[in-house]
Amino acid sequence: MALSYKARRRWSLVILLLGLPAYVVVAVTAMNWLGRPPFLIEVGVYIALGFLWALPFRFVFRGVGQADPAKDDTET
């Protein structure tokens, strides 16, 4: 099911305002639960987790910063 431009903008806002903070809390809690690894490994894990959270949502974020493709450009 393809999402409209407006729906993708709304979902991206929900993901960024609610999903990302929840993901950060889960990631930090999981790292604390596993024990504190050496500093460089910990930084590497956080960097990897920082990229991994966005992978399932690529289709939602793609093109959201662009102008609405369905909107007519002749209107002023």
N, CA, C and O atoms as a DFTB+ gen file, in Angstrom:
304 C
 N C O
     1  1       0.840      -1.172       0.000
     2  2       0.000       0.000       0.000
     3  2       0.892       1.244       0.000
     4  3       1.719       1.422       0.894
     5  1       0.720       2.085      -0.991
     6  2       1.511       3.308      -1.094
     7  2       0.869       4.407      -0.262
     8  3      -0.347       4.598      -0.296
     9  1       1.692       5.120       0.479
    10  2       1.210       6.215       1.297
    11  2       1.242       7.512       0.493
    12  3       2.144       7.723      -0.318
    13  1       0.275       8.359       0.717
    14  2       0.277       9.661       0.062
    15  2       1.361      10.532       0.686
    16  3       1.927      10.201       1.728
    17  1       1.632      11.636       0.032
    18  2       2.648      12.558       0.531
    19  2       2.278      13.076       1.914
    20  3       3.128      13.127       2.803
    21  1       1.013      13.462       2.106
    22  2       0.570      13.966       3.411
    23  2       0.684      12.900       4.481
    24  3       1.096      13.189       5.604
    25  1       0.326      11.673       4.148
    26  2       0.406      10.584       5.119
    27  2       1.859      10.313       5.502
    28  3       2.160      10.076       6.672
    29  1       2.759      10.347       4.523
    30  2       4.176      10.131       4.832
    31  2       4.723      11.242       5.725
    32  3       5.529      10.979       6.617
    33  1       4.286      12.489       5.488
    34  2       4.726      13.598       6.346
    35  2       4.221      13.410       7.769
    36  3       4.961      13.636       8.727
    37  1       2.977      13.002       7.913
    38  2       2.415      12.795       9.252
    39  2       3.108      11.648       9.968
    40  3       3.465      11.768      11.140
    41  1       3.302      10.525       9.261
    42  2       3.960       9.377       9.880
    43  2       5.405       9.695      10.230
    44  3       5.896       9.236      11.262
    45  1       6.100      10.464       9.403
    46  2       7.479      10.815       9.723
    47  2       7.535      11.667      10.989
    48  3       8.456      11.523      11.794
    49  1       6.560      12.548      11.168
    50  2       6.504      13.356      12.388
    51  2       6.248      12.482      13.614
    52  3       6.879      12.670      14.655
    53  1       5.328      11.532      13.495
    54  2       5.040      10.617      14.612
    55  2       6.273       9.780      14.946
    56  3       6.603       9.586      16.115
    57  1       6.942       9.292      13.917
    58  2       8.133       8.464      14.142
    59  2       9.229       9.268      14.824
    60  3       9.880       8.773      15.745
    61  1       9.438      10.501      14.382
    62  2      10.506      11.313      14.958
    63  2      10.182      11.800      16.361
    64  3      11.080      11.879      17.200
    65  1       8.919      12.130      16.642
    66  2       8.570      12.681      17.946
    67  2       8.284      11.624      19.005
    68  3       8.521      11.861      20.189
    69  1       7.784      10.475      18.601
    70  2       7.444       9.425      19.568
    71  2       8.344       8.201      19.450
    72  3       8.823       7.680      20.458
    73  1       8.571       7.750      18.245
    74  2       9.323       6.518      18.038
    75  2      10.803       6.642      18.331
    76  3      11.386       5.760      18.962
    77  1      11.423       7.727      17.879
    78  2      12.864       7.883      18.084
    79  2      13.233       8.020      19.560
    80  3      14.176       7.360      19.998
    81  1      12.534       8.848      20.353
    82  2      12.875       8.878      21.789
    83  2      12.665       7.534      22.481
    84  3      13.447       7.157      23.354
    85  1      11.625       6.819      22.100
    86  2      11.397       5.493      22.684
    87  2      12.526       4.541      22.299
    88  3      12.975       3.746      23.125
    89  1      12.986       4.618      21.055
    90  2      14.087       3.774      20.603
    91  2      15.371       4.104      21.368
    92  3      16.128       3.200      21.721
    93  1      15.620       5.381      21.623
    94  2      16.810       5.785      22.364
    95  2      16.769       5.214      23.785
    96  3      17.774       4.711      24.287
    97  1      15.615       5.296      24.418
    98  2      15.477       4.755      25.775
    99  2      15.720       3.254      25.772
   100  3      16.413       2.743      26.653
   101  1      15.170       2.541      24.807
   102  2      15.366       1.093      24.720
   103  2      16.832       0.759      24.455
   104  3      17.370      -0.173      25.054
   105  1      17.484       1.508      23.565
   106  2      18.889       1.238      23.246
   107  2      19.790       1.479      24.456
   108  3      20.670       0.667      24.741
   109  1      19.582       2.577      25.162
   110  2      20.403       2.870      26.334
   111  2      20.137       1.859      27.441
   112  3      21.068       1.424      28.118
   113  1      18.881       1.484      27.633
   114  2      18.549       0.483      28.643
   115  2      19.196      -0.858      28.317
   116  3      19.720      -1.531      29.204
   117  1      19.158      -1.245      27.050
   118  2      19.771      -2.514      26.639
   119  2      21.279      -2.480      26.843
   120  3      21.863      -3.465      27.295
   121  1      21.917      -1.358      26.517
   122  2      23.368      -1.251      26.722
   123  2      23.723      -1.303      28.210
   124  3      24.724      -1.914      28.585
   125  1      22.917      -0.670      29.053
   126  2      23.176      -0.728      30.494
   127  2      22.946      -2.125      31.043
   128  3      23.667      -2.576      31.932
   129  1      21.943      -2.805      30.512
   130  2      21.628      -4.151      30.972
   131  2      22.742      -5.135      30.598
   132  3      23.039      -6.059      31.356
   133  1      23.347      -4.935      29.446
   134  2      24.419      -5.828      28.987
   135  2      25.733      -5.572      29.708
   136  3      26.643      -6.399      29.647
   137  1      25.841      -4.468      30.371
   138  2      27.100      -4.116      31.022
   139  2      27.839      -3.115      30.169
   140  3      27.593      -3.001      28.968
   141  1      28.732      -2.402      30.783
   142  2      29.439      -1.344      30.068
   143  2      30.675      -1.896      29.369
   144  3      31.633      -2.297      30.030
   145  1      30.662      -1.920      28.027
   146  2      31.852      -2.370      27.289
   147  2      32.888      -1.245      27.235
   148  3      32.616      -0.133      27.687
   149  1      34.064      -1.524      26.691
   150  2      35.055      -0.458      26.509
   151  2      34.472       0.703      25.681
   152  3      33.563       0.509      24.874
   153  1      35.010       1.899      25.898
   154  2      34.441       3.117      25.336
   155  2      34.281       3.059      23.816
   156  3      33.214       3.405      23.309
   157  1      35.295       2.639      23.083
   158  2      35.225       2.624      21.622
   159  2      34.177       1.643      21.110
   160  3      33.509       1.916      20.113
   161  1      34.031       0.520      21.771
   162  2      33.002      -0.441      21.374
   163  2      31.620       0.138      21.658
   164  3      30.699      -0.018      20.855
   165  1      31.479       0.798      22.790
   166  2      30.196       1.413      23.138
   167  2      29.805       2.485      22.117
   168  3      28.649       2.555      21.701
   169  1      30.761       3.312      21.718
   170  2      30.495       4.336      20.704
   171  2      30.114       3.684      19.387
   172  3      29.189       4.140      18.715
   173  1      30.811       2.628      19.011
   174  2      30.486       1.921      17.769
   175  2      29.091       1.321      17.788
   176  3      28.377       1.368      16.786
   177  1      28.705       0.760      18.921
   178  2      27.362       0.186      19.040
   179  2      26.306       1.273      18.910
   180  3      25.303       1.082      18.222
   181  1      26.518       2.413      19.565
   182  2      25.545       3.504      19.477
   183  2      25.462       4.073      18.062
   184  3      24.376       4.432      17.607
   185  1      26.582       4.158      17.369
   186  2      26.566       4.627      15.973
   187  2      25.798       3.642      15.101
   188  3      24.983       4.049      14.273
   189  1      26.053       2.355      15.282
   190  2      25.334       1.340      14.510
   191  2      23.832       1.387      14.795
   192  3      23.019       1.309      13.875
   193  1      23.470       1.515      16.068
   194  2      22.048       1.606      16.412
   195  2      21.423       2.883      15.860
   196  3      20.237       2.905      15.533
   197  1      22.217       3.940      15.757
   198  2      21.723       5.188      15.184
   199  2      21.356       5.043      13.724
   200  3      20.419       5.694      13.261
   201  1      22.062       4.214      12.990
   202  2      21.706       3.969      11.587
   203  2      20.592       2.938      11.459
   204  3      19.733       3.056      10.584
   205  1      20.601       1.936      12.319
   206  2      19.639       0.841      12.188
   207  2      18.193       1.256      12.431
   208  3      17.285       0.656      11.856
   209  1      17.953       2.271      13.271
   210  2      16.572       2.637      13.572
   211  2      15.854       3.174      12.334
   212  3      14.640       3.017      12.203
   213  1      16.596       3.805      11.432
   214  2      15.963       4.445      10.279
   215  2      15.725       3.492       9.107
   216  3      14.912       3.792       8.233
   217  1      16.402       2.375       9.072
   218  2      16.276       1.473       7.923
   219  2      14.841       1.009       7.644
   220  3      14.434       1.016       6.482
   221  1      14.063       0.609       8.642
   222  2      12.701       0.184       8.323
   223  2      11.794       1.324       7.865
   224  3      10.733       1.073       7.295
   225  1      12.195       2.567       8.105
   226  2      11.335       3.707       7.799
   227  2      11.812       4.515       6.603
   228  3      11.355       5.641       6.407
   229  1      12.713       3.975       5.802
   230  2      13.220       4.705       4.641
   231  2      12.104       5.141       3.717
   232  3      12.121       6.267       3.220
   233  1      11.132       4.273       3.477
   234  2      10.057       4.609       2.544
   235  2       9.188       5.743       3.082
   236  3       8.588       6.477       2.297
   237  1       9.107       5.901       4.391
   238  2       8.308       6.981       4.973
   239  2       9.042       8.311       4.816
   240  3       8.422       9.319       4.477
   241  1      10.348       8.328       5.057
   242  2      11.108       9.567       5.035
   243  2      11.509      10.010       3.633
   244  3      11.862      11.174       3.438
   245  1      11.465       9.120       2.664
   246  2      11.934       9.448       1.326
   247  2      11.052      10.525       0.687
   248  3       9.853      10.326       0.496
   249  1      11.661      11.662       0.363
   250  2      10.969      12.736      -0.330
   251  2      10.127      13.639       0.543
   252  3       9.440      14.518       0.022
   253  1      10.151      13.457       1.850
   254  2       9.303      14.266       2.731
   255  2       9.766      15.722       2.749
   256  3       8.938      16.619       2.911
   257  1      11.034      15.975       2.590
   258  2      11.541      17.339       2.605
   259  2      11.331      18.084       1.314
   260  3      11.598      19.283       1.243
   261  1      10.859      17.403       0.290
   262  2      10.616      18.028      -1.007
   263  2       9.214      18.615      -1.060
   264  3       8.391      18.367      -0.178
   265  1       8.954      19.383      -2.086
   266  2       7.615      19.929      -2.293
   267  2       6.658      18.796      -2.657
   268  3       7.070      17.765      -3.190
   269  1       5.383      19.003      -2.361
   270  2       4.356      18.002      -2.656
   271  2       4.294      17.772      -4.166
   272  3       4.001      18.707      -4.911
   273  1       4.563      16.547      -4.636
   274  2       4.561      16.297      -6.080
   275  2       3.161      16.389      -6.692
   276  3       3.044      16.618      -7.896
   277  1       2.119      16.222      -5.919
   278  2       0.763      16.282      -6.469
   279  2       0.232      17.702      -6.542
   280  3      -0.768      17.950      -7.217
   281  1       0.877      18.636      -5.864
   282  2       0.408      20.025      -5.845
   283  2       0.791      20.715      -7.149
   284  3       1.908      20.554      -7.642
   285  1      -0.120      21.464      -7.688
   286  2       0.117      22.187      -8.933
   287  2       1.022      23.364      -8.667
   288  3       0.748      24.149      -7.760
   289  1       2.109      23.517      -9.439
   290  2       3.073      24.587      -9.228
   291  2       2.617      25.929      -9.787
   292  3       3.263      26.942      -9.517
   293  1       1.540      25.977     -10.550
   294  2       1.083      27.229     -11.144
   295  2       0.329      28.106     -10.164
   296  3       0.141      29.294     -10.425
   297  1      -0.116      27.539      -9.022
   298  2      -0.840      28.327      -8.029
   299  2       0.105      29.265      -7.304
   300  3       1.237      28.893      -6.994
   301  1      -0.357      30.496      -7.028
   302  2       0.476      31.434      -6.283
   303  2      -0.244      31.983      -5.102
   304  3       0.313      32.792      -4.361
